């Protein structure tokens, strides 16, 4: 396997990782848009998401953080692979 093929595989891996991150962030946004958030205020306001329990796990800051990290990691791998392929010796 030549080095060019190795870097092309890194680019493909970066594209796959970035795509997974994008799918995660889209599912996060769709969950927030499709299911209503109910506000209940007595002394203190509580916000309750009307999504099923499985989808409630998606709406948290850690899920959003992981999706953003995956997108940035994928873009990083793509940029590194392209830089190595097209650099001048």
Secondary structure, 3 states (H helix, E strand, C coil): CCHHHHHHHHHHHHHHHHHHHHHHHHHHHHHHHHCCEEEEECCCEEEEECCCHHHHCCCCHHHHHHHHHHHHHHHHHHHHHHHHHHCCC
